[in-house]
Amino acid sequence: MEWFFNKIVSIYSILLMILTVGIGFFTLLWDTKYLISHNHLKEAKWAKILGYIYIFAGGGIYIAIKILS
């Protein structure tokens, strides 16, 4: 188990966290507006939910790994 945790710590760096949060903001801000403008309201709702998940999960995983390591 310790080997697996060390691999996760080495893979999930600050750059991967920034990328994950950036994808979340992109999905939340750009994709949602695009889907609303093309009258895809159900897909826009899911894009907004997924954007928030990416933002909070990306930062939360990074903080959890830093606390546990």
Helices and strands as residue ranges (DSSP letters): H 2-11, H 14-26, I 27-31, H 32-37, H 41-68
